[in-house]
Amino acid sequence: MVVNNLDVGGLEKVVISLLKNFDRDRVEPFLICLNGPGKLFSEVSLPPENCLVLEKRQLKLGPVSVDFEALRDIRRFLADKRIDIVHAHNAAPLIYAGLALRGTFPRASMLYSEHNQIYSASESARKKFKLYIRLADRIVAVSHDLERTLNRDVRVPRPVQVIHNGIDGERFRTVDGSGVRAELNVQDGEFLVGTGVVLSKQKGITYLIEAAREVLAKAPHVRFAIAGDGPLRAELEAQAKDLGDRFRFMGYRGDMPQVISALDLYVLPSLWEGLPLALCEALAMGKRVLCTSVGGNPEVILDGESGFVVPPKDPAALAERILRAANERESLPDFAARNRSRFERCFSVRAMIDAHQALFDDMLR
């Protein structure tokens, strides 16, 4: 596995799940981090000799920036460990691993997984992507929407296989959120709406704040709570200041199962996504979910069946669905059993691991 690092994020959690859950009789995993270890590195259950952690510097090489010393270290590591398959997650790891493999013999097979980076890429970045995607022997997308984007907009030179992200549902089965509700001072009869995300432009929290302003004017029994941190936190807190304690920012939380359990409605107002683990987590807990119709979101949440789906950048649509959920909670469908069943079939860590191991077997034939 080759990643930028293991900071907090969905891609990083997927990689950690893969490393932890591979059948060790079939797969011996190794890890290369290009930009330091990251906050989640301690969760990697690998011996130190199976990990290479770099601090790459960027030097211009044609259309990309490359650290030649890092390339040398990667090439030596791959040769010393006799790696059969190199699995890169997103663009920089693909470039470094792909270039490191050039001219080696026997050459390892190169697998590339696209998580969501291409959605936010500029036109010039997409043109560069068309060049370095040729370094990959096989390509995986985490959603069918992402597969369509790669084929239609990038015109990748090889078939794209879809493998949905998955999570360990056991962490989310019997979790008590009452402590979080008490921490937020949520009273009996109040309706708690929330999410857990990195506070970046991608996640669309600014539109949720606008929706909350409309909701709270009509339904004062609704409360909002946002778990997570990120570059836009101060800006978003300023935007929501007039909403007082009805809209709370909780910061980074290490107890996300408890936070999700505390919610009456989980909301993900993203502007773009690959296939977000946050929706898989809410699905595993049987929660009602409201999300935007971007990326792989509608592949996880089926509108009217496992939750509600609205257009992105539409505070009015968000507000309408939140108000309906809050005011008609007793008459809404009970999604709990249905969502847990859907999670087990489609988005469990077991399904993700089995699909990857089958792909590895095919690549080695």
DRENGULO-726535 format. One record per residue (C-alpha): z, y, x; residue in three letters; residue number from 1. Coordinates in nm, 2 decimals. Layout:
BEGIN
Z|Y|X|ala|NUM
...
% end
This chain:
BEGIN
0.00|0.00|0.00|met|1
-0.09|0.34|0.13|val|2
0.06|0.66|-0.04|val|3
0.12|1.02|0.05|asn|4
0.49|0.96|0.02|asn|5
0.74|0.83|-0.24|leu|6
0.86|1.15|-0.39|asp|7
0.95|1.15|-0.76|val|8
0.65|1.08|-0.98|gly|9
0.47|0.82|-1.19|gly|10
0.23|0.70|-0.91|leu|11
0.52|0.65|-0.68|glu|12
0.72|0.45|-0.93|lys|13
0.42|0.23|-0.99|val|14
0.39|0.16|-0.62|val|15
0.76|0.08|-0.59|ile|16
0.73|-0.16|-0.89|ser|17
0.44|-0.34|-0.73|leu|18
0.62|-0.37|-0.40|leu|19
0.93|-0.51|-0.57|lys|20
0.77|-0.75|-0.81|asn|21
0.48|-0.92|-0.62|phe|22
0.51|-1.30|-0.60|asp|23
0.62|-1.33|-0.23|arg|24
0.46|-1.67|-0.22|asp|25
0.12|-1.51|-0.28|arg|26
0.16|-1.15|-0.15|val|27
0.34|-1.01|0.16|glu|28
0.36|-0.64|0.09|pro|29
0.35|-0.36|0.35|phe|30
0.38|0.02|0.30|leu|31
0.23|0.32|0.48|ile|32
0.35|0.67|0.39|cys|33
0.14|0.96|0.53|leu|34
0.37|1.25|0.46|asn|35
0.72|1.13|0.53|gly|36
0.92|0.88|0.32|pro|37
1.00|1.08|0.01|gly|38
1.30|1.08|-0.22|lys|39
1.24|0.73|-0.37|leu|40
1.18|0.56|-0.03|phe|41
1.53|0.40|-0.04|ser|42
1.42|0.20|-0.35|glu|43
1.17|0.01|-0.14|val|44
1.30|-0.34|-0.07|ser|45
1.09|-0.41|0.24|leu|46
1.21|-0.48|0.60|pro|47
1.16|-0.18|0.83|pro|48
0.89|-0.36|1.03|glu|49
0.68|-0.38|0.71|asn|50
0.68|0.00|0.68|cys|51
0.50|0.28|0.87|leu|52
0.61|0.63|0.79|val|53
0.40|0.92|0.93|leu|54
0.42|1.30|0.94|glu|55
0.05|1.38|0.94|lys|56
-0.10|1.70|1.07|arg|57
-0.43|1.81|0.93|gln|58
-0.73|1.88|1.15|leu|59
-1.08|1.96|1.01|lys|60
-1.33|1.68|1.02|leu|61
-1.65|1.77|0.82|gly|62
-1.56|1.80|0.45|pro|63
-1.21|1.66|0.50|val|64
-0.90|1.73|0.71|ser|65
-0.77|1.45|0.92|val|66
-0.49|1.38|1.17|asp|67
-0.65|1.17|1.44|phe|68
-0.31|1.05|1.58|glu|69
-0.22|0.93|1.23|ala|70
-0.55|0.75|1.21|leu|71
-0.48|0.57|1.54|arg|72
-0.13|0.47|1.42|asp|73
-0.26|0.33|1.09|ile|74
-0.54|0.14|1.26|arg|75
-0.29|-0.02|1.50|arg|76
-0.04|-0.11|1.22|phe|77
-0.32|-0.27|1.01|leu|78
-0.44|-0.48|1.31|ala|79
-0.09|-0.58|1.43|asp|80
0.01|-0.70|1.08|lys|81
-0.32|-0.87|1.01|arg|82
-0.36|-0.70|0.68|ile|83
-0.61|-0.86|0.44|asp|84
-0.62|-0.59|0.17|ile|85
-0.54|-0.22|0.20|val|86
-0.45|-0.06|-0.14|his|87
-0.48|0.32|-0.13|ala|88
-0.33|0.54|-0.41|his|89
-0.52|0.87|-0.47|asn|90
-0.75|1.06|-0.23|ala|91
-0.57|1.13|0.10|ala|92
-0.45|0.77|0.14|pro|93
-0.81|0.65|0.07|leu|94
-0.95|0.88|0.34|ile|95
-0.70|0.78|0.60|tyr|96
-0.70|0.41|0.53|ala|97
-1.07|0.39|0.49|gly|98
-1.15|0.58|0.81|leu|99
-0.89|0.37|1.00|ala|100
-1.07|0.05|0.89|leu|101
-1.41|0.17|1.01|arg|102
-1.53|-0.04|1.31|gly|103
-1.25|-0.29|1.29|thr|104
-1.31|-0.67|1.29|phe|105
-1.22|-0.86|1.10|pro|106
-1.22|-0.57|0.85|arg|107
-0.96|-0.57|0.57|ala|108
-1.09|-0.52|0.21|ser|109
-1.03|-0.17|0.07|met|110
-0.89|-0.12|-0.28|leu|111
-0.86|0.23|-0.43|tyr|112
-0.65|0.32|-0.74|ser|113
-0.71|0.65|-0.92|glu|114
-0.41|0.77|-1.11|his|115
-0.51|1.11|-1.25|asn|116
-0.61|1.33|-0.95|gln|117
-0.97|1.36|-1.05|ile|118
-0.89|1.54|-1.38|tyr|119
-0.76|1.85|-1.21|ser|120
-1.01|1.84|-0.92|ala|121
-1.24|2.14|-0.87|ser|122
-1.62|2.09|-0.87|glu|123
-1.62|2.11|-0.49|ser|124
-1.34|1.85|-0.46|ala|125
-1.53|1.61|-0.69|arg|126
-1.84|1.64|-0.46|lys|127
-1.62|1.54|-0.17|lys|128
-1.47|1.26|-0.37|phe|129
-1.82|1.12|-0.42|lys|130
-1.84|1.09|-0.04|leu|131
-1.51|0.92|0.04|tyr|132
-1.50|0.69|-0.27|ile|133
-1.77|0.49|-0.08|arg|134
-1.49|0.39|0.16|leu|135
-1.35|0.16|-0.12|ala|136
-1.47|-0.19|-0.18|asp|137
-1.31|-0.21|-0.52|arg|138
-1.19|0.07|-0.76|ile|139
-0.90|0.06|-1.02|val|140
-0.83|0.32|-1.29|ala|141
-0.50|0.33|-1.47|val|142
-0.67|0.41|-1.81|ser|143
-1.00|0.36|-1.99|his|144
-1.03|0.74|-2.02|asp|145
-1.00|0.77|-1.64|leu|146
-1.26|0.49|-1.60|glu|147
-1.50|0.68|-1.82|arg|148
-1.44|1.00|-1.62|thr|149
-1.51|0.82|-1.29|leu|150
-1.83|0.67|-1.42|asn|151
-1.96|0.98|-1.61|arg|152
-1.85|1.27|-1.39|asp|153
-1.82|1.12|-1.05|val|154
-2.07|0.84|-1.09|arg|155
-1.88|0.61|-0.86|val|156
-2.10|0.36|-0.68|pro|157
-1.90|0.05|-0.78|arg|158
-1.77|-0.10|-1.11|pro|159
-1.42|0.03|-1.21|val|160
-1.15|-0.21|-1.33|gln|161
-0.88|-0.08|-1.56|val|162
-0.52|-0.19|-1.49|ile|163
-0.27|-0.01|-1.70|his|164
0.05|0.11|-1.54|asn|165
0.36|-0.09|-1.63|gly|166
0.74|-0.06|-1.61|ile|167
1.04|-0.29|-1.61|asp|168
1.15|-0.28|-1.97|gly|169
1.49|-0.44|-1.90|glu|170
1.62|-0.11|-1.77|arg|171
1.55|0.04|-2.12|phe|172
1.67|-0.24|-2.36|arg|173
2.04|-0.18|-2.43|thr|174
2.11|0.17|-2.33|val|175
2.36|0.41|-2.49|asp|176
2.26|0.78|-2.51|gly|177
2.57|0.90|-2.68|ser|178
2.71|1.04|-2.36|gly|179
2.40|1.26|-2.31|val|180
2.42|1.38|-2.67|arg|181
2.78|1.47|-2.61|ala|182
2.69|1.65|-2.28|glu|183
2.44|1.86|-2.47|leu|184
2.69|1.92|-2.75|asn|185
2.45|1.78|-3.01|val|186
2.63|1.76|-3.35|gln|187
2.61|1.51|-3.62|asp|188
2.29|1.57|-3.83|gly|189
2.11|1.76|-3.55|glu|190
1.77|1.63|-3.43|phe|191
1.72|1.61|-3.06|leu|192
1.36|1.66|-2.92|val|193
1.30|1.62|-2.55|gly|194
1.11|1.48|-2.25|thr|195
1.15|1.39|-1.89|gly|196
0.88|1.53|-1.66|val|197
0.80|1.72|-1.34|val|198
0.80|2.08|-1.43|leu|199
0.44|2.16|-1.33|ser|200
0.14|2.30|-1.51|lys|201
0.01|1.95|-1.59|gln|202
0.30|1.87|-1.82|lys|203
0.23|2.16|-2.06|gly|204
0.60|2.25|-2.12|ile|205
0.50|2.62|-2.18|thr|206
0.33|2.50|-2.50|tyr|207
0.64|2.31|-2.60|leu|208
0.85|2.62|-2.56|ile|209
0.61|2.81|-2.79|glu|210
0.62|2.53|-3.04|ala|211
1.01|2.53|-3.02|ala|212
1.02|2.90|-3.11|arg|213
0.83|2.82|-3.43|glu|214
1.04|2.51|-3.51|val|215
1.37|2.68|-3.46|leu|216
1.28|2.96|-3.69|ala|217
1.23|2.71|-3.97|lys|218
1.47|2.42|-3.87|ala|219
1.79|2.54|-3.69|pro|220
1.92|2.18|-3.69|his|221
1.67|2.09|-3.42|val|222
1.76|2.09|-3.05|arg|223
1.54|2.06|-2.74|phe|224
1.63|1.91|-2.40|ala|225
1.40|1.89|-2.09|ile|226
1.50|1.66|-1.80|ala|227
1.33|1.71|-1.47|gly|228
1.27|1.97|-1.20|asp|229
0.96|2.12|-1.04|gly|230
0.77|2.43|-0.92|pro|231
0.76|2.60|-1.27|leu|232
1.13|2.56|-1.36|arg|233
1.24|2.92|-1.31|ala|234
0.93|3.05|-1.49|glu|235
0.98|2.81|-1.79|leu|236
1.36|2.89|-1.81|glu|237
1.27|3.26|-1.83|ala|238
1.02|3.19|-2.10|gln|239
1.28|2.99|-2.31|ala|240
1.57|3.23|-2.24|lys|241
1.56|3.38|-2.59|asp|242
1.61|3.03|-2.74|leu|243
1.96|3.00|-2.59|gly|244
2.13|2.67|-2.59|asp|245
1.89|2.53|-2.85|arg|246
1.65|2.47|-2.56|phe|247
1.82|2.32|-2.25|arg|248
1.69|2.24|-1.91|phe|249
1.88|1.95|-1.76|met|250
1.74|1.94|-1.41|gly|251
1.66|1.62|-1.23|tyr|252
1.83|1.31|-1.38|arg|253
1.89|0.97|-1.24|gly|254
1.98|0.84|-1.58|asp|255
1.65|0.87|-1.76|met|256
1.71|0.56|-1.98|pro|257
2.02|0.72|-2.12|gln|258
1.84|1.05|-2.17|val|259
1.55|0.89|-2.36|ile|260
1.80|0.69|-2.57|ser|261
1.97|1.01|-2.67|ala|262
1.64|1.16|-2.81|leu|263
1.53|1.14|-3.18|asp|264
1.17|1.23|-3.07|leu|265
1.02|1.20|-2.73|tyr|266
0.75|1.46|-2.66|val|267
0.48|1.47|-2.39|leu|268
0.26|1.79|-2.42|pro|269
0.05|1.72|-2.11|ser|270
-0.28|1.90|-2.03|leu|271
-0.41|1.59|-1.84|trp|272
-0.28|1.25|-1.75|glu|273
-0.38|0.91|-1.61|gly|274
-0.15|0.67|-1.79|leu|275
0.20|0.82|-1.79|pro|276
0.50|0.60|-1.73|leu|277
0.71|0.83|-1.94|ala|278
0.53|0.71|-2.25|leu|279
0.57|0.35|-2.15|cys|280
0.94|0.41|-2.11|glu|281
0.97|0.57|-2.46|ala|282
0.76|0.28|-2.60|leu|283
0.99|0.02|-2.44|ala|284
1.29|0.18|-2.61|met|285
1.12|0.19|-2.95|gly|286
1.13|0.57|-2.97|lys|287
0.92|0.79|-3.19|arg|288
0.68|0.97|-2.96|val|289
0.46|1.28|-2.99|leu|290
0.20|1.33|-2.72|cys|291
-0.13|1.51|-2.66|thr|292
-0.47|1.35|-2.68|ser|293
-0.54|1.36|-2.30|val|294
-0.62|1.09|-2.05|gly|295
-0.46|0.76|-2.12|gly|296
-0.20|0.89|-2.37|asn|297
-0.39|0.77|-2.68|pro|298
-0.42|0.42|-2.52|glu|299
-0.04|0.40|-2.51|val|300
0.05|0.59|-2.83|ile|301
-0.17|0.49|-3.13|leu|302
-0.17|0.79|-3.37|asp|303
0.02|0.70|-3.69|gly|304
0.10|0.35|-3.57|glu|305
0.32|0.39|-3.26|ser|306
0.37|0.77|-3.27|gly|307
0.18|1.09|-3.32|phe|308
-0.11|1.24|-3.11|val|309
-0.21|1.61|-3.12|val|310
-0.46|1.82|-2.92|pro|311
-0.35|1.98|-2.59|pro|312
-0.26|2.35|-2.56|lys|313
-0.18|2.36|-2.93|asp|314
0.18|2.49|-3.00|pro|315
0.11|2.50|-3.38|ala|316
0.02|2.13|-3.39|ala|317
0.32|2.04|-3.18|leu|318
0.55|2.24|-3.41|ala|319
0.40|2.09|-3.73|glu|320
0.46|1.73|-3.60|arg|321
0.81|1.81|-3.48|ile|322
0.91|1.97|-3.81|leu|323
0.77|1.68|-4.00|arg|324
0.97|1.44|-3.78|ala|325
1.29|1.64|-3.81|ala|326
1.27|1.71|-4.18|asn|327
1.14|1.37|-4.30|glu|328
1.31|1.14|-4.05|arg|329
1.43|0.90|-4.31|glu|330
1.08|0.85|-4.46|ser|331
0.89|0.82|-4.13|leu|332
0.78|0.47|-4.03|pro|333
1.03|0.28|-3.82|asp|334
0.84|0.25|-3.49|phe|335
1.12|0.07|-3.30|ala|336
1.02|-0.30|-3.33|ala|337
0.65|-0.22|-3.34|arg|338
0.66|-0.01|-3.02|asn|339
0.87|-0.27|-2.83|arg|340
0.63|-0.54|-2.91|ser|341
0.33|-0.33|-2.81|arg|342
0.51|-0.25|-2.48|phe|343
0.56|-0.61|-2.39|glu|344
0.19|-0.70|-2.46|arg|345
0.03|-0.41|-2.28|cys|346
0.26|-0.21|-2.05|phe|347
0.52|-0.43|-1.90|ser|348
0.56|-0.46|-1.52|val|349
0.47|-0.83|-1.56|arg|350
0.13|-0.75|-1.71|ala|351
0.06|-0.50|-1.43|met|352
0.16|-0.74|-1.15|ile|353
-0.04|-1.03|-1.29|asp|354
-0.35|-0.81|-1.32|ala|355
-0.31|-0.69|-0.96|his|356
-0.25|-1.04|-0.82|gln|357
-0.56|-1.17|-1.00|ala|358
-0.76|-0.89|-0.85|leu|359
-0.63|-0.96|-0.50|phe|360
-0.72|-1.33|-0.54|asp|361
-1.07|-1.23|-0.64|asp|362
-1.11|-0.99|-0.34|met|363
-1.02|-1.26|-0.10|leu|364
-1.27|-1.52|-0.23|arg|365
% end
